[in-house]
Structures are given as structure tokens and as C-alpha cells.
Amino acid sequence: MKNVYQPLFDDNNPPSEIFFGHTIFLPNTGTEKHRHPWGQLQLISGGIIELAAENKHFLAPPQYALWVPPEIEHQSYIRRSLNYCSMNITKPLANALPSYACLLEVSPLMQAMVQDLRERRIVIPETPQDKRLVKVLFDQVLMSKEHEQYLPTTDDKLLQSMLIELEKNPTNNRSLAQWAKQLHTTERTLARHFKDKLGMSFTEWRQRRKFIYSLHLLRSGLSVKEIALTLGYHQASPFITAFKKQSGSTPDQYRQRLGDEAMPPKL
């Protein structure tokens, strides 16, 4: 871990029922294991945040937020620079959210409100307008769809070697039938293990892994067509469609946001 992030707030003196922390993380930044008396919703833009909590490992791209309940020990890691916002929610409000760490979908409305708070560097909502804004944001959080993990993992013996290979090489386009042959099982059995152990199909898991890798490729400066070909698409349009399904924006729109958010924050 190259850089260690220091908490912004005193655990014994939360400044408000709901308050925010804003920062730009440097590459290879992490936190020590820690816990708060309040719950924390971690929201990012421009990359992926990793978090370990309750013996689980979470990955969250920008369209998902990481929820960590009060008093849950956790540790975060950021491999590449990104904009970070923590929405800190004290009890009893936090009790209305899950009592375990999980991912919550970030709607376009939530993204817009968080972006506004970030640009204005709002830590504590003080004006009547900002108090109403934060109340609406909290209501949106309460309605957010819950996910256990964006890219789930398993120690299932049949799937483990396969997932390790796909993690190392996201561009591997071997079919499920080919994997089944290599693993000396049937395609049907392998498909059932994906559903039972990971909660999704092989196709969905691989698309999510490719999406995570595509975020890295977008930051590296490759064109959309080059990224599509790298990921095994024959042309750009199917990749753009798949990317938009995962992120809610096209690759070019996402890259434009990266450029905008690389600007220094407004003071």
C-alpha cells in the first residue's frame, strides 16, 4: 500500500446526523482497518474502489455505492486515482439501512446530487436548501436496490481455477462449453454452479469482469474501437451497448467525466 488515507472526522464527535467527506485519492491508496460509530456510504467516480468487510471482498464501480453499517470493521483500497465522497449517516438513521456491508445502486438522480455536493464541498448541510437536498438524497439511498457483490467470488472447487484465470486475463473468450471440457464436467453442471455459487450466469459474470477492465483501458487512452477489439468484440457498437448497460453512459461520456473530474475541486 503506497499511500495511507487518514480519516477526516473524530469518531467521538460526528458533526451532524448526515455529513460528507470529499477527497481525491492518489493511486495505490488504502486505509487501515477501522470502524465508525456511524454508517458510511462510499461513493466514487472515475474508477473502482475495493473494500474488505465481514470476511467479504467488494468491488464497486461508480454506479454502485459501498454501504458499511455502524461499528463494522472495514478496509478500503484504491488502485487508481479517483474522486471519493463519503456520506456518513449516524444512528438511528443508519438503522433504516442494511445491518451488513453491501452494494447499493446509485441512480442518476443520486449521482447528480452527490456531484453537486462534491463540487460545492458541502460537509455539513446548513442552509434550508441543502438540508432538503440531503433529505431527498437519503430517501433515494433508502430506495436503492441492494446487491451483495458486484463481482462475486467463491471458493467452489469447480469454479475457482476458472475465476482465477478470468481475473488474470479478462479478455479470455473461451466459451462455457470449452471451459466445461477443460474442467472435465458438463456445460450444464458448470452453468448451475455459476447460478448457485455466484448468483448470476457465466455470461453476466464475464461481462462484469470485462466492464471493470474496460474502465482501466479507457483511462489508458485507447480508442473505443481499440478497447472493443481488445475485449473480443468484432466492432465498437456491441461494446458500447454492453458498457452503457453496466454504467448508464457510453464509453465516451464516461471518459469525458473523467476529464472533468480531473480538474481541481472548487473551493
PyMOL commands that set and color helices and strands:
alter all, ss='L'
color gray80, all
select helices_A, chain A and resi 93-96+108-119+128-143+157-168+176-182+187-198+202-220+224-230+236-247+251-261
alter helices_A, ss='H'
color red, helices_A
select strands_A, chain A and resi 3-4+18-25+29-30+39-45+49-53+56-60+64-68+74-78+82-89+102-105+146-147
alter strands_A, ss='S'
color yellow, strands_A
deselect
rebuild
show_as cartoon
